[in-house]
Amino acid sequence: MPTLPKARRILYICDNAGEIVFDRFFVETIARHRPDLAITCTVQQTPIINDAVMADALYAGFDDDATVVVSSGSVYPGTIPEESSETFRELYDGADMIIAKGEGNFETLLGKPVHPATNTQYTHCNNHPSIRHMRNRT
């Protein structure tokens, strides 16, 4: 993540409920190295497939630290900013860096004009057609 040293505000878009504990530890690691960084995590408004919601984030302990967790307001798979809450859109527009986890987020944000973004999909889906397409663009 080459832009992390310069970022001031990160929007971390969570994915699966089963991964929310990993998300918490990952966000805590970033915050430990950059205590001046404002990190906001988003979860889905309602359970969609197996996506994380606010209850999952609270269960994982996100309320124990300074990280802010908000609902995206979305009722669709992935992240569609124009279909999300006004709060989410403000966070999205104001972020210096967006970390979006998961295939649905990757597919719905692909091609959108976004800030420096990192999609963690690359680390475990290196052979997915959409990843090969992105890799071949460089």
The first five atom37 places (N, CA, C, CB, O) and aatype in JSON, in Angstrom:
{
  "aatype": [12, 14, 16, 10, 14, 11, 0, 1, 1, 9, 10, 18, 9, 4, 3, 2, 0, 7, 6, 9, 19, 13, 3, 1, 13, 13, 19, 6, 16, 9, 0, 1, 8, 1, 14, 3, 10, 0, 9, 16, 4, 16, 19, 5, 5, 16, 14, 9, 9, 2, 3, 0, 19, 12, 0, 3, 0, 10, 18, 0, 7, 13, 3, 3, 3, 0, 16, 19, 19, 19, 15, 15, 7, 15, 19, 18, 14, 7, 16, 9, 14, 6, 6, 15, 15, 6, 16, 13, 1, 6, 10, 18, 3, 7, 0, 3, 12, 9, 9, 0, 11, 7, 6, 7, 2, 13, 6, 16, 10, 10, 7, 11, 14, 19, 8, 14, 0, 16, 2, 16, 5, 18, 16, 8, 4, 2, 2, 8, 14, 15, 9, 1, 8, 12, 1, 2, 1, 16],
  "atom_mask": [
    [1, 1, 1, 1, 1],
    [1, 1, 1, 1, 1],
    [1, 1, 1, 1, 1],
    [1, 1, 1, 1, 1],
    [1, 1, 1, 1, 1],
    [1, 1, 1, 1, 1],
    [1, 1, 1, 1, 1],
    [1, 1, 1, 1, 1],
    [1, 1, 1, 1, 1],
    [1, 1, 1, 1, 1],
    [1, 1, 1, 1, 1],
    [1, 1, 1, 1, 1],
    [1, 1, 1, 1, 1],
    [1, 1, 1, 1, 1],
    [1, 1, 1, 1, 1],
    [1, 1, 1, 1, 1],
    [1, 1, 1, 1, 1],
    [1, 1, 1, 0, 1],
    [1, 1, 1, 1, 1],
    [1, 1, 1, 1, 1],
    [1, 1, 1, 1, 1],
    [1, 1, 1, 1, 1],
    [1, 1, 1, 1, 1],
    [1, 1, 1, 1, 1],
    [1, 1, 1, 1, 1],
    [1, 1, 1, 1, 1],
    [1, 1, 1, 1, 1],
    [1, 1, 1, 1, 1],
    [1, 1, 1, 1, 1],
    [1, 1, 1, 1, 1],
    [1, 1, 1, 1, 1],
    [1, 1, 1, 1, 1],
    [1, 1, 1, 1, 1],
    [1, 1, 1, 1, 1],
    [1, 1, 1, 1, 1],
    [1, 1, 1, 1, 1],
    [1, 1, 1, 1, 1],
    [1, 1, 1, 1, 1],
    [1, 1, 1, 1, 1],
    [1, 1, 1, 1, 1],
    [1, 1, 1, 1, 1],
    [1, 1, 1, 1, 1],
    [1, 1, 1, 1, 1],
    [1, 1, 1, 1, 1],
    [1, 1, 1, 1, 1],
    [1, 1, 1, 1, 1],
    [1, 1, 1, 1, 1],
    [1, 1, 1, 1, 1],
    [1, 1, 1, 1, 1],
    [1, 1, 1, 1, 1],
    [1, 1, 1, 1, 1],
    [1, 1, 1, 1, 1],
    [1, 1, 1, 1, 1],
    [1, 1, 1, 1, 1],
    [1, 1, 1, 1, 1],
    [1, 1, 1, 1, 1],
    [1, 1, 1, 1, 1],
    [1, 1, 1, 1, 1],
    [1, 1, 1, 1, 1],
    [1, 1, 1, 1, 1],
    [1, 1, 1, 0, 1],
    [1, 1, 1, 1, 1],
    [1, 1, 1, 1, 1],
    [1, 1, 1, 1, 1],
    [1, 1, 1, 1, 1],
    [1, 1, 1, 1, 1],
    [1, 1, 1, 1, 1],
    [1, 1, 1, 1, 1],
    [1, 1, 1, 1, 1],
    [1, 1, 1, 1, 1],
    [1, 1, 1, 1, 1],
    [1, 1, 1, 1, 1],
    [1, 1, 1, 0, 1],
    [1, 1, 1, 1, 1],
    [1, 1, 1, 1, 1],
    [1, 1, 1, 1, 1],
    [1, 1, 1, 1, 1],
    [1, 1, 1, 0, 1],
    [1, 1, 1, 1, 1],
    [1, 1, 1, 1, 1],
    [1, 1, 1, 1, 1],
    [1, 1, 1, 1, 1],
    [1, 1, 1, 1, 1],
    [1, 1, 1, 1, 1],
    [1, 1, 1, 1, 1],
    [1, 1, 1, 1, 1],
    [1, 1, 1, 1, 1],
    [1, 1, 1, 1, 1],
    [1, 1, 1, 1, 1],
    [1, 1, 1, 1, 1],
    [1, 1, 1, 1, 1],
    [1, 1, 1, 1, 1],
    [1, 1, 1, 1, 1],
    [1, 1, 1, 0, 1],
    [1, 1, 1, 1, 1],
    [1, 1, 1, 1, 1],
    [1, 1, 1, 1, 1],
    [1, 1, 1, 1, 1],
    [1, 1, 1, 1, 1],
    [1, 1, 1, 1, 1],
    [1, 1, 1, 1, 1],
    [1, 1, 1, 0, 1],
    [1, 1, 1, 1, 1],
    [1, 1, 1, 0, 1],
    [1, 1, 1, 1, 1],
    [1, 1, 1, 1, 1],
    [1, 1, 1, 1, 1],
    [1, 1, 1, 1, 1],
    [1, 1, 1, 1, 1],
    [1, 1, 1, 1, 1],
    [1, 1, 1, 0, 1],
    [1, 1, 1, 1, 1],
    [1, 1, 1, 1, 1],
    [1, 1, 1, 1, 1],
    [1, 1, 1, 1, 1],
    [1, 1, 1, 1, 1],
    [1, 1, 1, 1, 1],
    [1, 1, 1, 1, 1],
    [1, 1, 1, 1, 1],
    [1, 1, 1, 1, 1],
    [1, 1, 1, 1, 1],
    [1, 1, 1, 1, 1],
    [1, 1, 1, 1, 1],
    [1, 1, 1, 1, 1],
    [1, 1, 1, 1, 1],
    [1, 1, 1, 1, 1],
    [1, 1, 1, 1, 1],
    [1, 1, 1, 1, 1],
    [1, 1, 1, 1, 1],
    [1, 1, 1, 1, 1],
    [1, 1, 1, 1, 1],
    [1, 1, 1, 1, 1],
    [1, 1, 1, 1, 1],
    [1, 1, 1, 1, 1],
    [1, 1, 1, 1, 1],
    [1, 1, 1, 1, 1],
    [1, 1, 1, 1, 1],
    [1, 1, 1, 1, 1]
  ],
  "atom_positions": [
    [[0.84, -1.17, 0.0], [0.0, 0.0, 0.0], [0.89, 1.24, 0.0], [-0.95, 0.0, 1.21], [1.16, 1.8, 1.06]],
    [[1.33, 1.67, -1.14], [2.28, 2.78, -1.21], [1.73, 4.11, -0.71], [2.73, 2.96, -2.59], [2.52, 4.97, -0.34]],
    [[0.42, 4.3, -0.68], [-0.1, 5.59, -0.24], [-0.38, 5.65, 1.25], [-1.36, 5.92, -1.0], [-0.72, 6.71, 1.77]],
    [[-0.26, 4.54, 1.96], [-0.55, 4.53, 3.39], [0.28, 5.53, 4.18], [-0.32, 3.15, 3.93], [-0.26, 6.18, 5.08]],
    [[1.58, 5.69, 3.9], [2.35, 6.67, 4.68], [1.84, 8.11, 4.52], [3.8, 6.62, 4.28], [2.06, 8.94, 5.4]],
    [[1.17, 8.4, 3.41], [0.7, 9.76, 3.17], [-0.77, 9.98, 3.53], [0.91, 10.12, 1.74], [-1.23, 11.12, 3.59]],
    [[-1.5, 8.91, 3.76], [-2.94, 9.02, 4.01], [-3.23, 9.68, 5.34], [-3.6, 7.64, 3.96], [-2.46, 9.56, 6.3]],
    [[-4.36, 10.39, 5.39], [-4.85, 10.98, 6.64], [-6.17, 10.35, 7.06], [-5.01, 12.5, 6.48], [-6.49, 10.25, 8.24]],
    [[-6.96, 9.91, 6.03], [-8.26, 9.31, 6.28], [-8.41, 8.06, 5.41], [-9.41, 10.33, 5.99], [-8.3, 8.11, 4.19]],
    [[-8.65, 6.93, 6.08], [-8.86, 5.67, 5.37], [-10.3, 5.23, 5.55], [-7.89, 4.57, 5.86], [-10.85, 5.28, 6.65]],
    [[-10.9, 4.79, 4.46], [-12.19, 4.13, 4.51], [-11.93, 2.65, 4.26], [-13.22, 4.74, 3.46], [-11.47, 2.27, 3.19]],
    [[-12.23, 1.84, 5.26], [-12.0, 0.39, 5.19], [-13.36, -0.27, 5.02], [-11.25, -0.14, 6.47], [-14.18, -0.24, 5.94]],
    [[-13.6, -0.87, 3.85], [-14.89, -1.47, 3.55], [-14.8, -2.97, 3.84], [-15.29, -1.22, 2.06], [-14.12, -3.72, 3.14]],
    [[-15.5, -3.37, 4.89], [-15.48, -4.78, 5.32], [-16.26, -5.64, 4.34], [-16.06, -4.93, 6.73], [-17.02, -5.15, 3.5]],
    [[-16.05, -6.95, 4.46], [-16.71, -7.9, 3.56], [-17.49, -8.93, 4.37], [-15.67, -8.6, 2.64], [-18.58, -8.62, 4.85]],
    [[-16.97, -10.1, 4.53], [-17.69, -11.21, 5.16], [-17.73, -11.13, 6.67], [-17.08, -12.51, 4.74], [-16.78, -10.68, 7.32]],
    [[-18.85, -11.59, 7.22], [-18.99, -11.64, 8.68], [-17.91, -12.54, 9.29], [-20.39, -12.15, 9.08], [-17.41, -12.25, 10.37]],
    [[-17.56, -13.6, 8.61], [-16.56, -14.53, 9.13], [-15.16, -13.97, 9.17], [0.0, 0.0, 0.0], [-14.28, -14.55, 9.8]],
    [[-14.94, -12.86, 8.49], [-13.61, -12.24, 8.45], [-13.5, -10.99, 9.31], [-13.26, -11.9, 7.02], [-12.46, -10.34, 9.33]],
    [[-14.55, -10.66, 10.02], [-14.59, -9.38, 10.74], [-13.53, -9.32, 11.84], [-15.97, -9.16, 11.34], [-13.03, -8.24, 12.15]],
    [[-13.19, -10.45, 12.44], [-12.14, -10.45, 13.47], [-10.8, -10.13, 12.82], [-12.09, -11.81, 14.21], [-10.01, -9.37, 13.39]],
    [[-10.52, -10.71, 11.65], [-9.32, -10.35, 10.91], [-9.31, -8.86, 10.6], [-9.22, -11.17, 9.6], [-8.28, -8.2, 10.75]],
    [[-10.44, -8.33, 10.19], [-10.54, -6.9, 9.88], [-10.14, -6.06, 11.09], [-11.97, -6.53, 9.42], [-9.39, -5.1, 10.98]],
    [[-10.65, -6.44, 12.23], [-10.33, -5.69, 13.44], [-8.83, -5.69, 13.71], [-11.08, -6.27, 14.65], [-8.25, -4.64, 13.98]],
    [[-8.2, -6.86, 13.64], [-6.76, -6.93, 13.9], [-5.96, -6.17, 12.84], [-6.3, -8.38, 13.95], [-4.96, -5.53, 13.15]],
    [[-6.39, -6.24, 11.6], [-5.71, -5.53, 10.53], [-5.8, -4.02, 10.74], [-6.31, -5.9, 9.16], [-4.8, -3.3, 10.62]],
    [[-7.0, -3.54, 11.06], [-7.2, -2.11, 11.31], [-6.4, -1.67, 12.54], [-8.71, -1.79, 11.5], [-5.8, -0.6, 12.53]],
    [[-6.4, -2.49, 13.58], [-5.62, -2.15, 14.78], [-4.13, -2.07, 14.47], [-5.86, -3.2, 15.89], [-3.43, -1.22, 15.01]],
    [[-3.64, -2.95, 13.59], [-2.23, -2.91, 13.21], [-1.9, -1.62, 12.47], [-1.88, -4.13, 12.33], [-0.88, -0.98, 12.74]],
    [[-2.76, -1.24, 11.55], [-2.55, 0.03, 10.84], [-2.56, 1.18, 11.84], [-3.65, 0.24, 9.75], [-1.69, 2.05, 11.79]],
    [[-3.54, 1.19, 12.74], [-3.67, 2.29, 13.72], [-2.47, 2.34, 14.66], [-4.96, 2.13, 14.53], [-2.05, 3.42, 15.07]],
    [[-1.92, 1.19, 15.01], [-0.75, 1.17, 15.9], [0.46, 1.82, 15.22], [-0.42, -0.29, 16.3], [1.25, 2.5, 15.87]],
    [[0.6, 1.6, 13.92], [1.71, 2.19, 13.19], [1.46, 3.64, 12.79], [2.01, 1.38, 11.95], [2.39, 4.41, 12.57]],
    [[0.19, 4.0, 12.71], [-0.19, 5.36, 12.32], [-1.28, 5.88, 13.25], [-0.67, 5.41, 10.85], [-2.44, 5.99, 12.84]],
    [[-0.95, 6.21, 14.51], [-1.98, 6.65, 15.46], [-2.65, 7.97, 15.06], [-1.37, 6.8, 16.83], [-3.72, 8.29, 15.58]],
    [[-2.04, 8.73, 14.16], [-2.62, 9.99, 13.71], [-3.66, 9.79, 12.6], [-1.53, 10.91, 13.22], [-4.32, 10.75, 12.19]],
    [[-3.82, 8.58, 12.13], [-4.68, 8.28, 11.0], [-6.13, 8.08, 11.44], [-4.17, 7.03, 10.27], [-6.38, 7.37, 12.42]],
    [[-7.06, 8.68, 10.74], [-8.48, 8.47, 11.0], [-8.95, 7.3, 10.14], [-9.32, 9.77, 10.7], [-8.91, 7.37, 8.91]],
    [[-9.39, 6.23, 10.79], [-9.85, 5.05, 10.07], [-11.33, 4.84, 10.36], [-9.03, 3.78, 10.47], [-11.75, 4.78, 11.51]],
    [[-12.11, 4.75, 9.29], [-13.53, 4.43, 9.42], [-13.8, 3.13, 8.7], [-14.42, 5.59, 8.86], [-13.43, 2.97, 7.53]],
    [[-14.43, 2.21, 9.38], [-14.8, 0.93, 8.79], [-16.29, 0.96, 8.48], [-14.46, -0.25, 9.74], [-17.09, 1.51, 9.23]],
    [[-16.65, 0.35, 7.36], [-18.07, 0.26, 7.01], [-18.49, -1.19, 6.89], [-18.35, 1.01, 5.71], [-17.73, -2.05, 6.45]],
    [[-19.72, -1.43, 7.28], [-20.36, -2.74, 7.15], [-21.69, -2.53, 6.45], [-20.55, -3.44, 8.55], [-22.15, -1.4, 6.31]],
    [[-22.31, -3.6, 6.01], [-23.58, -3.49, 5.31], [-24.72, -3.13, 6.26], [-23.91, -4.81, 4.6], [-24.63, -3.36, 7.47]],
    [[-25.76, -2.55, 5.72], [-26.94, -2.17, 6.49], [-27.69, -3.41, 6.99], [-27.88, -1.29, 5.65], [-28.1, -3.49, 8.15]],
    [[-27.86, -4.37, 6.09], [-28.58, -5.61, 6.4], [-27.75, -6.79, 5.92], [-30.0, -5.62, 5.75], [-26.9, -6.63, 5.04]],
    [[-27.98, -7.97, 6.48], [-27.22, -9.15, 6.03], [-27.5, -9.44, 4.56], [-27.57, -10.38, 6.88], [-28.64, -9.69, 4.17]],
    [[-26.47, -9.42, 3.75], [-26.57, -9.73, 2.33], [-25.59, -10.87, 2.08], [-26.26, -8.46, 1.4], [-24.38, -10.72, 2.27]],
    [[-26.11, -11.99, 1.67], [-25.31, -13.21, 1.52], [-24.64, -13.47, 2.87], [-24.23, -13.06, 0.35], [-25.31, -13.89, 3.81]],
    [[-23.33, -13.22, 2.98], [-22.64, -13.43, 4.27], [-21.88, -12.18, 4.7], [-21.68, -14.63, 4.18], [-20.89, -12.29, 5.44]],
    [[-22.31, -11.02, 4.25], [-21.61, -9.77, 4.56], [-21.75, -9.38, 6.03], [-22.13, -8.65, 3.68], [-22.74, -9.68, 6.69]],
    [[-20.72, -8.71, 6.51], [-20.71, -8.22, 7.89], [-21.69, -7.07, 8.06], [-19.29, -7.77, 8.29], [-21.85, -6.22, 7.18]],
    [[-22.36, -7.06, 9.22], [-23.25, -5.97, 9.61], [-22.77, -5.41, 10.94], [-24.75, -6.46, 9.7], [-21.8, -5.93, 11.51]],
    [[-23.42, -4.38, 11.44], [-22.97, -3.72, 12.67], [-22.86, -4.68, 13.85], [-23.91, -2.59, 13.01], [-21.92, -4.59, 14.63]],
    [[-23.81, -5.59, 13.99], [-23.76, -6.54, 15.1], [-22.48, -7.38, 15.05], [-24.99, -7.47, 15.08], [-21.9, -7.68, 16.09]],
    [[-22.04, -7.75, 13.86], [-20.79, -8.51, 13.72], [-19.59, -7.68, 14.14], [-20.62, -8.99, 12.26], [-18.7, -8.18, 14.83]],
    [[-19.58, -6.42, 13.74], [-18.46, -5.54, 14.11], [-18.4, -5.34, 15.62], [-18.59, -4.18, 13.4], [-17.31, -5.35, 16.2]],
    [[-19.54, -5.16, 16.24], [-19.56, -4.99, 17.69], [-19.15, -6.28, 18.39], [-20.96, -4.55, 18.16], [-18.43, -6.23, 19.39]],
    [[-19.59, -7.41, 17.89], [-19.23, -8.71, 18.46], [-17.71, -8.93, 18.36], [-19.98, -9.85, 17.75], [-17.11, -9.51, 19.27]],
    [[-17.12, -8.47, 17.28], [-15.67, -8.63, 17.09], [-14.87, -7.65, 17.93], [-15.31, -8.46, 15.62], [-13.64, -7.75, 17.98]],
    [[-15.52, -6.71, 18.58], [-14.83, -5.79, 19.46], [-14.44, -4.46, 18.85], [0.0, 0.0, 0.0], [-13.6, -3.75, 19.41]],
    [[-15.03, -4.11, 17.73], [-14.7, -2.82, 17.13], [-15.06, -1.66, 18.03], [-15.41, -2.67, 15.8], [-14.5, -0.57, 17.88]],
    [[-15.98, -1.85, 18.97], [-16.35, -0.76, 19.87], [-15.36, -0.58, 21.01], [-17.74, -1.0, 20.44], [-15.52, 0.32, 21.83]],
    [[-14.32, -1.43, 21.07], [-13.33, -1.35, 22.14], [-12.2, -0.37, 21.84], [-12.76, -2.71, 22.39], [-11.38, -0.08, 22.71]],
    [[-12.14, 0.14, 20.62], [-11.04, 1.03, 20.27], [-11.56, 2.3, 19.62], [-10.04, 0.33, 19.34], [-12.77, 2.55, 19.59]],
    [[-10.66, 3.09, 19.11], [-11.03, 4.4, 18.57], [-11.49, 4.34, 17.12], [-9.86, 5.34, 18.67], [-11.87, 5.37, 16.56]],
    [[-11.48, 3.18, 16.51], [-11.92, 3.06, 15.13], [-13.43, 3.27, 15.04], [-11.53, 1.68, 14.55], [-14.19, 2.69, 15.82]],
    [[-13.84, 4.08, 14.12], [-15.26, 4.34, 13.92], [-15.82, 3.3, 12.95], [-15.48, 5.78, 13.38], [-15.22, 3.01, 11.91]],
    [[-16.97, 2.73, 13.29], [-17.64, 1.78, 12.41], [-19.02, 2.34, 12.09], [-17.75, 0.35, 13.07], [-19.78, 2.72, 12.99]],
    [[-19.33, 2.39, 10.8], [-20.64, 2.88, 10.38], [-21.24, 1.91, 9.37], [-20.53, 4.3, 9.77], [-20.53, 1.13, 8.73]],
    [[-22.53, 1.96, 9.25], [-23.2, 1.19, 8.22], [-23.1, 1.94, 6.9], [-24.69, 0.92, 8.6], [-23.19, 3.16, 6.87]],
    [[-22.91, 1.19, 5.83], [-22.87, 1.82, 4.51], [-24.25, 2.27, 4.06], [-22.27, 0.86, 3.48], [-24.39, 3.08, 3.14]],
    [[-25.27, 1.74, 4.72], [-26.63, 2.05, 4.31], [-27.06, 1.25, 3.09], [0.0, 0.0, 0.0], [-28.18, 1.41, 2.6]],
    [[-26.18, 0.39, 2.62], [-26.46, -0.37, 1.4], [-27.21, -1.65, 1.7], [-25.17, -0.69, 0.68], [-27.0, -2.3, 2.72]],
    [[-28.11, -2.0, 0.79], [-28.82, -3.27, 0.87], [-28.5, -4.13, -0.35], [-30.34, -3.03, 0.98], [-29.23, -5.07, -0.67]],
    [[-27.41, -3.8, -1.03], [-26.98, -4.52, -2.23], [-25.63, -5.19, -1.98], [-26.9, -3.57, -3.44], [-24.84, -4.7, -1.17]],
    [[-25.35, -6.3, -2.67], [-24.0, -6.89, -2.57], [-22.96, -5.91, -3.11], [-23.93, -8.24, -3.35], [-23.23, -5.16, -4.05]],
    [[-21.79, -5.92, -2.51], [-20.73, -5.02, -2.94], [-20.93, -3.62, -2.41], [0.0, 0.0, 0.0], [-21.68, -3.39, -1.46]],
    [[-20.25, -2.67, -3.05], [-20.34, -1.28, -2.64], [-20.72, -0.43, -3.85], [-19.01, -0.79, -2.01], [-19.96, -0.32, -4.81]],
    [[-21.87, 0.16, -3.78], [-22.36, 1.05, -4.84], [-22.57, 2.41, -4.16], [-23.7, 0.51, -5.53], [-23.62, 2.65, -3.57]],
    [[-21.56, 3.3, -4.25], [-21.65, 4.56, -3.51], [-22.97, 5.31, -3.73], [-20.51, 5.45, -3.89], [-23.54, 5.85, -2.78]],
    [[-23.43, 5.36, -4.96], [-24.65, 6.12, -5.24], [-25.91, 5.45, -4.64], [-24.83, 6.29, -6.75], [-26.96, 6.09, -4.57]],
    [[-25.81, 4.21, -4.22], [-26.92, 3.51, -3.57], [-26.7, 3.39, -2.06], [-27.1, 2.12, -4.18], [-27.46, 2.71, -1.37]],
    [[-25.68, 4.05, -1.55], [-25.35, 3.99, -0.12], [-25.85, 5.26, 0.58], [-23.83, 3.82, 0.08], [-26.34, 6.19, -0.06]],
    [[-25.7, 5.27, 1.89], [-26.19, 6.41, 2.67], [-25.37, 7.67, 2.4], [-26.15, 6.08, 4.17], [-24.25, 7.61, 1.89]],
    [[-25.94, 8.79, 2.75], [-25.23, 10.06, 2.6], [-23.97, 10.07, 3.46], [-26.14, 11.24, 2.98], [-22.93, 10.58, 3.04]],
    [[-24.05, 9.5, 4.66], [-22.89, 9.41, 5.53], [-21.77, 8.63, 4.85], [-23.26, 8.75, 6.87], [-20.62, 9.05, 4.87]],
    [[-22.13, 7.48, 4.26], [-21.12, 6.68, 3.56], [-20.51, 7.47, 2.41], [-21.73, 5.38, 3.04], [-19.29, 7.49, 2.25]],
    [[-21.34, 8.13, 1.62], [-20.82, 8.88, 0.46], [-19.87, 10.0, 0.9], [-21.98, 9.48, -0.35], [-18.87, 10.26, 0.23]],
    [[-20.17, 10.65, 2.01], [-19.26, 11.69, 2.53], [-17.92, 11.07, 2.95], [-19.91, 12.42, 3.73], [-16.87, 11.64, 2.67]],
    [[-17.98, 9.93, 3.61], [-16.74, 9.25, 4.0], [-15.97, 8.79, 2.78], [-17.05, 8.05, 4.91], [-14.74, 8.92, 2.72]],
    [[-16.66, 8.26, 1.81], [-16.07, 7.78, 0.56], [-15.38, 8.93, -0.18], [-17.15, 7.13, -0.34], [-14.24, 8.8, -0.63]],
    [[-16.08, 10.04, -0.3], [-15.52, 11.2, -1.0], [-14.37, 11.85, -0.23], [-16.61, 12.22, -1.25], [-13.48, 12.44, -0.84]],
    [[-14.39, 11.74, 1.09], [-13.37, 12.39, 1.91], [-12.16, 11.53, 2.22], [0.0, 0.0, 0.0], [-11.21, 12.01, 2.84]],
    [[-12.17, 10.27, 1.81], [-11.06, 9.37, 2.13], [-9.86, 9.63, 1.24], [-11.51, 7.91, 2.0], [-10.0, 9.88, 0.04]],
    [[-8.67, 9.56, 1.84], [-7.43, 9.63, 1.07], [-7.1, 8.26, 0.48], [-6.27, 10.12, 1.95], [-6.43, 8.16, -0.55]],
    [[-7.57, 7.23, 1.14], [-7.32, 5.86, 0.7], [-8.51, 4.99, 1.06], [-6.02, 5.3, 1.34], [-9.09, 5.13, 2.14]],
    [[-8.86, 4.1, 0.15], [-9.96, 3.16, 0.39], [-9.38, 1.75, 0.33], [-11.12, 3.35, -0.66], [-8.71, 1.38, -0.63]],
    [[-9.66, 0.99, 1.37], [-9.3, -0.43, 1.39], [-10.61, -1.18, 1.31], [-8.46, -0.83, 2.69], [-11.4, -1.18, 2.26]],
    [[-10.84, -1.83, 0.19], [-12.09, -2.55, -0.04], [-11.81, -4.03, -0.11], [-12.79, -2.06, -1.35], [-11.03, -4.49, -0.95]],
    [[-12.43, -4.79, 0.78], [-12.22, -6.22, 0.81], [-13.3, -6.93, 0.03], [-12.18, -6.73, 2.25], [-14.46, -6.52, 0.05]],
    [[-12.93, -7.99, -0.65], [-13.89, -8.91, -1.22], [-14.23, -8.71, -2.68], [0.0, 0.0, 0.0], [-14.08, -7.63, -3.25]],
    [[-14.7, -9.8, -3.26], [-15.04, -9.84, -4.68], [-16.17, -8.87, -5.03], [-15.44, -11.24, -5.07], [-16.08, -8.15, -6.02]],
    [[-17.22, -8.84, -4.22], [-18.34, -7.95, -4.52], [-17.92, -6.49, -4.52], [0.0, 0.0, 0.0], [-18.33, -5.72, -5.39]],
    [[-17.1, -6.1, -3.54], [-16.61, -4.73, -3.51], [-15.7, -4.44, -4.69], [-15.86, -4.47, -2.2], [-15.76, -3.37, -5.28]],
    [[-14.87, -5.4, -5.03], [-13.97, -5.23, -6.17], [-14.78, -5.0, -7.45], [-13.05, -6.46, -6.33], [-14.51, -4.06, -8.2]],
    [[-15.76, -5.86, -7.68], [-16.53, -5.78, -8.92], [-17.38, -4.51, -9.0], [-17.42, -6.99, -9.06], [-17.52, -3.93, -10.08]],
    [[-17.96, -4.08, -7.88], [-18.82, -2.89, -7.94], [-18.03, -1.6, -7.94], [-19.79, -2.89, -6.77], [-18.54, -0.58, -8.4]],
    [[-16.8, -1.61, -7.45], [-15.98, -0.4, -7.47], [-15.06, -0.33, -8.69], [-15.14, -0.33, -6.21], [-14.51, 0.73, -8.98]],
    [[-14.88, -1.44, -9.39], [-14.01, -1.48, -10.56], [-14.51, -0.49, -11.61], [-13.96, -2.91, -11.16], [-15.67, -0.53, -12.01]],
    [[-13.63, 0.38, -12.03], [-13.98, 1.36, -13.05], [-14.55, 2.65, -12.51], [0.0, 0.0, 0.0], [-14.72, 3.61, -13.27]],
    [[-14.86, 2.7, -11.23], [-15.37, 3.94, -10.64], [-14.19, 4.87, -10.35], [-16.19, 3.66, -9.33], [-13.11, 4.41, -9.98]],
    [[-14.41, 6.16, -10.51], [-13.34, 7.09, -10.14], [-13.22, 7.12, -8.62], [-13.63, 8.52, -10.7], [-14.06, 7.69, -7.92]],
    [[-12.16, 6.5, -8.12], [-11.96, 6.44, -6.67], [-10.61, 7.01, -6.31], [-12.09, 5.0, -6.15], [-9.76, 7.26, -7.17]],
    [[-10.43, 7.2, -5.06], [-9.16, 7.66, -4.52], [-8.17, 6.5, -4.58], [-9.32, 8.19, -3.06], [-8.55, 5.4, -4.98]],
    [[-6.94, 6.72, -4.2], [-6.03, 5.57, -4.16], [-6.71, 4.43, -3.41], [-4.67, 5.95, -3.49], [-7.13, 4.59, -2.26]],
    [[-6.82, 3.3, -4.07], [-7.57, 2.19, -3.49], [-6.74, 0.93, -3.51], [-8.88, 1.97, -4.24], [-5.94, 0.69, -4.41]],
    [[-6.96, 0.13, -2.5], [-6.33, -1.18, -2.43], [-7.44, -2.18, -2.25], [-5.29, -1.27, -1.27], [-8.29, -2.02, -1.37]],
    [[-7.45, -3.22, -3.08], [-8.42, -4.28, -2.9], [-7.65, -5.51, -2.5], [-9.28, -4.51, -4.18], [-6.79, -5.98, -3.25]],
    [[-7.95, -6.05, -1.34], [-7.2, -7.18, -0.83], [-7.5, -8.47, -1.57], [-7.48, -7.37, 0.64], [-6.92, -9.51, -1.27]],
    [[-8.4, -8.41, -2.54], [-8.73, -9.56, -3.36], [-7.49, -10.12, -4.04], [-9.78, -9.19, -4.4], [-7.37, -11.33, -4.22]],
    [[-6.58, -9.26, -4.42], [-5.39, -9.67, -5.17], [-4.58, -10.73, -4.42], [-4.51, -8.47, -5.46], [-3.97, -11.61, -5.04]],
    [[-4.57, -10.65, -3.1], [-3.73, -11.56, -2.34], [-4.22, -13.0, -2.36], [-3.64, -11.1, -0.93], [-3.4, -13.91, -2.24]],
    [[-5.51, -13.23, -2.52], [-5.97, -14.61, -2.5], [-6.76, -15.03, -3.73], [-6.8, -14.84, -1.29], [-7.24, -16.16, -3.78]],
    [[-6.9, -14.18, -4.71], [-7.59, -14.53, -5.94], [-6.77, -14.13, -7.15], [-8.98, -13.87, -5.99], [-7.3, -13.55, -8.1]],
    [[-5.51, -14.43, -7.1], [-4.58, -13.98, -8.13], [-4.96, -14.45, -9.53], [-3.2, -14.45, -7.79], [-4.58, -13.82, -10.51]],
    [[-5.69, -15.55, -9.65], [-6.02, -16.08, -10.97], [-7.44, -15.75, -11.43], [-5.83, -17.55, -10.98], [-7.87, -16.22, -12.48]],
    [[-8.16, -14.95, -10.65], [-9.5, -14.56, -11.07], [-9.4, -13.69, -12.33], [-10.24, -13.79, -9.92], [-8.5, -12.87, -12.43]],
    [[-10.32, -13.87, -13.29], [-10.24, -13.09, -14.54], [-10.16, -11.59, -14.33], [-11.43, -13.39, -15.4], [-9.44, -10.91, -15.06]],
    [[-10.9, -11.05, -13.36], [-10.85, -9.6, -13.15], [-9.5, -9.16, -12.62], [-11.96, -9.16, -12.19], [-9.05, -8.05, -12.92]],
    [[-8.85, -10.0, -11.85], [-7.51, -9.67, -11.34], [-6.5, -9.76, -12.48], [-7.11, -10.62, -10.18], [-5.63, -8.89, -12.61]],
    [[-6.6, -10.8, -13.3], [-5.68, -10.9, -14.45], [-5.83, -9.68, -15.35], [-5.95, -12.2, -15.27], [-4.84, -9.16, -15.87]],
    [[-7.07, -9.23, -15.54], [-7.32, -8.04, -16.36], [-6.6, -6.83, -15.78], [-8.82, -7.76, -16.47], [-5.94, -6.09, -16.51]],
    [[-6.71, -6.62, -14.47], [-6.06, -5.49, -13.82], [-4.54, -5.62, -13.92], [-6.49, -5.38, -12.34], [-3.85, -4.64, -14.19]],
    [[-4.02, -6.84, -13.71], [-2.58, -7.05, -13.74], [-2.04, -6.78, -15.14], [-2.24, -8.48, -13.3], [-0.93, -6.26, -15.29]],
    [[-2.81, -7.14, -16.16], [-2.34, -6.95, -17.54], [-2.41, -5.49, -18.0], [-3.15, -7.8, -18.47], [-1.86, -5.16, -19.05]],
    [[-3.07, -4.63, -17.24], [-3.15, -3.21, -17.6], [-1.88, -2.47, -17.26], [-4.31, -2.56, -16.91], [-1.67, -1.37, -17.77]],
    [[-1.04, -3.04, -16.42], [0.18, -2.34, -16.04], [1.34, -2.72, -16.9], [0.52, -2.6, -14.6], [2.45, -2.23, -16.71]]
  ]
}
